[in-house]
Amino acid sequence: METVLEVSNIGKRFKNGRGISDINFSIEKGNVFGLIGPNGAGKTTLMKAITGLLKPDTGKVKISGKNLEEDYKSAIRDVGANIGSASIYSHLTAWQNLKMIIRFYPEQPISRIDDVLKSVGLSKYKHDKVSSYSMGMVQRLGLAAALLPKPKLIILDEPANGLDIDGMLVFRNVVRQLSDEGVTFLISSHLTSELDKFCTHFGILIDGELQCIVRKDLFSAGKSIEDLYVERIGGVHVAGIC
Ligand SMILES: Nc1ncnc2c1ncn2[C@@H]1O[C@H](COP(=O)(O)OP(=O)(O)OP(=O)(O)O)[C@@H](O)[C@H]1O
């Protein structure tokens, strides 16, 4: 087993008192870790801390054994992320946006841009400005951007929001195919039934605390992550799981 992501004692408290505290978990190579929790639980904050978009108050993050704080460049090298659409410019086309991003990965040929646009079904619209895109199209572009560097770890914050049926299938297939090839995923979503289709593990984050981590293959027959989540939110312990 190869640990790709190791999160130890990560905490971040904003001035308003909100945030996350003492988060610990790790993800092994090829696993798909679904992060779920109510609005404001701290999922985005955690993902930002893991990718260095936000500096945590406590703890450390290791990616492929490299400490994010001490060795940012090489730790982040193998990561593809889509957290909000921070790196997408609406006055540029999809192709131009990816051209901006690929500059940071000189080992990737320019033809990689067309490859990833094709894999998310955006080829037809690649020369349209992002300002004319629907929310689902922007989501597809965010996924394409995350795939661009052929990362070993992909971190996606609410990637299924706004996707149509075809977009959902594309997204699901990308996750399944890449995880089969050994790519590791951390994905947050409120669409638990979607996560149920491909996640190997789930972490439930409530009020900034990681309440439990469950392995999908240890669920009792017929129980979905939504059942488990509802029970956890309701404070009911699920024997043998959490
Ligand atoms: N920059 C900030 N300054 C102050 N408070 C913040 C900041 N960023 C996030 N928060 C607060 O921290 C808490 C966690 O926010 P976060 O966005 O991480 O939650 P989330 O689980 O991703 O929520 P959602 O599911 O609604 O996207 C929220 O109460 C939010 O208001």
The ligand as an SDF file (V2000), in Angstrom:
LIG
                    3D

 31 33  0  0  0  0  0  0  0  0999 V2000
  -12.2560   33.2400    4.6700 N   0  0  0  0  0  0  0  0  0  0  0  0
  -13.1480   32.9700    5.6100 C   0  0  0  0  0  0  0  0  0  0  0  0
  -13.3690   33.8420    6.6220 N   0  0  0  0  0  0  0  0  0  0  0  0
  -14.2530   33.5780    7.6020 C   0  0  0  0  0  0  0  0  0  0  0  0
  -14.9990   32.4410    7.6690 N   0  0  0  0  0  0  0  0  0  0  0  0
  -14.8190   31.5530    6.6860 C   0  0  0  0  0  0  0  0  0  0  0  0
  -13.8950   31.7520    5.6080 C   0  0  0  0  0  0  0  0  0  0  0  0
  -13.9380   30.6810    4.7900 N   0  0  0  0  0  0  0  0  0  0  0  0
  -14.8550   29.8480    5.3160 C   0  0  0  0  0  0  0  0  0  0  0  0
  -15.3650   30.3610    6.4590 N   0  0  0  0  0  0  0  0  0  0  0  0
  -16.3730   29.7360    7.3370 C   0  0  0  0  0  0  0  0  0  0  0  0
  -15.8660   28.4580    7.7220 O   0  0  0  0  0  0  0  0  0  0  0  0
  -16.9140   27.5090    7.7170 C   0  0  0  0  0  0  0  0  0  0  0  0
  -16.5490   26.3660    6.7870 C   0  0  0  0  0  0  0  0  0  0  0  0
  -16.6640   26.8410    5.4480 O   0  0  0  0  0  0  0  0  0  0  0  0
  -16.4220   25.8980    4.1910 P   0  0  0  0  0  0  0  0  0  0  0  0
  -16.6110   26.7190    2.9760 O   0  0  0  0  0  0  0  0  0  0  0  0
  -15.1280   25.2130    4.3580 O   0  0  0  0  0  0  0  0  0  0  0  0
  -17.6020   24.8470    4.3730 O   0  0  0  0  0  0  0  0  0  0  0  0
  -18.1260   23.7220    3.3480 P   0  0  0  0  0  0  0  0  0  0  0  0
  -18.2540   22.4660    4.1200 O   0  0  0  0  0  0  0  0  0  0  0  0
  -17.2590   23.6880    2.1440 O   0  0  0  0  0  0  0  0  0  0  0  0
  -19.5500   24.2890    3.0030 O   0  0  0  0  0  0  0  0  0  0  0  0
  -20.5060   24.0810    1.7050 P   0  0  0  0  0  0  0  0  0  0  0  0
  -20.9430   22.6600    1.7070 O   0  0  0  0  0  0  0  0  0  0  0  0
  -21.6290   25.0130    1.9780 O   0  0  0  0  0  0  0  0  0  0  0  0
  -19.6990   24.4680    0.5040 O   0  0  0  0  0  0  0  0  0  0  0  0
  -18.1860   28.2540    7.3310 C   0  0  0  0  0  0  0  0  0  0  0  0
  -18.8790   28.6060    8.4910 O   0  0  0  0  0  0  0  0  0  0  0  0
  -17.6730   29.4830    6.6150 C   0  0  0  0  0  0  0  0  0  0  0  0
  -18.5470   30.5610    6.7610 O   0  0  0  0  0  0  0  0  0  0  0  0
  1  2  1  0
  2  3  1  0
  2  7  2  0
  3  4  2  0
  4  5  1  0
  5  6  2  0
  6  7  1  0
  6 10  1  0
  7  8  1  0
  8  9  2  0
  9 10  1  0
 10 11  1  0
 11 12  1  0
 11 30  1  0
 12 13  1  0
 13 14  1  0
 13 28  1  0
 14 15  1  0
 15 16  1  0
 16 17  2  0
 16 18  1  0
 16 19  1  0
 19 20  1  0
 20 21  2  0
 20 22  1  0
 20 23  1  0
 23 24  1  0
 24 25  2  0
 24 26  1  0
 24 27  1  0
 28 29  1  0
 28 30  1  0
 30 31  1  0
M  END
$$$$
